[in-house]
Amino acid sequence: MRDLRIDRIATISLIIVTLLWGTTFVVVQNAIAYVEPFAFNAFRFILATLILLPFLVKRKQKTKLTVKQIVITSGIGFMLFLGYLLQTFGLKYTTSSKSGFITGLCVVLVPVLLYLVYKERSNWSTVIACLIALLGLSFLTLGDSFSVNLGDVLTLIGSVAFAFHIILSGKYTKQMDPITFTTIQLATVGISSTIFSLIFEDTSVSFSKELWVNPTFIFAVIVTAVFCTSIAFWVQMFAQQHISSTKAALIFIFEPVFAAFTAVLFANETLSIQTIIGGTFIVGGMLLSEVPLPKKRTKEVKNEAI
């Protein structure tokens, strides 16, 4: 029997993590004015990995870590990196609003891919909740027009990578210690970001004295690495041991809502009617996902009676 208390803790923890990720938009946006995106991600994820290493050494897995587990976890970490990679390159050819909407498609892609790959069906309330939440996300991020270009295609593939990351994390995190699982993933993203930064970006900026005495950059790296990466991803891995991948994806859609409120509070942006409507749909979708289906409840009661 599932422990409902642990499920609630996992859900609340994941909502807090999503809140942290939403607040980083303003912080990261300020930082990448001084450093290029891949370099920033490299510093962020490598520092986050170093933070978790002492805990990894102290708290060993109950079972010995196998080469197969390392390879699988690194592959999941690469999915996370691939999502960031394609989203970043896509932004060179498309708008931020369209990128946000297309990335949000991972919420709908999760139950679809779960069915296509694992034949795992979601209940109708969850599917409808995802669609309502996606509609809300479209109000938050969609512009006046929608036309497909190279950036849209790259971002769409990136959203597939994010969806697979959520699904695979849900499937394999139960087989490993959460800290081990998280550390390997973050190290994979950090190393991959470093490689792509060396190939595609101007590294002289990354190692300049001016950058490393810049308080905005230093603050952004520390905050995102400590709270929004090492702690946040560890909590995500813990939470996905206890809740479904579809529910996790639905919670993640709160990220742009939290980002919008953060922008209002700290970047003096105005909360538009469009944003309010979108946020309302998202909250409504989340609430719907928590409502059990009448037929399912009736069936359970009958089984108990028998």
Secondary structure as UniProt FT lines:
FT   HELIX           4..31
FT   TURN            32..34
FT   HELIX           37..58
FT   HELIX           67..90
FT   TURN            91..93
FT   HELIX           96..103
FT   TURN            104..105
FT   HELIX           106..118
FT   HELIX           124..141
FT   HELIX           150..172
FT   HELIX           173..175
FT   HELIX           178..200
FT   HELIX           203..206
FT   HELIX           209..212
FT   HELIX           215..225
FT   HELIX           226..231
FT   HELIX           232..239
FT   TURN            240..242
FT   HELIX           245..252
FT   TURN            253..254
FT   HELIX           255..266
FT   HELIX           273..289
FT   HELIX           294..305
//
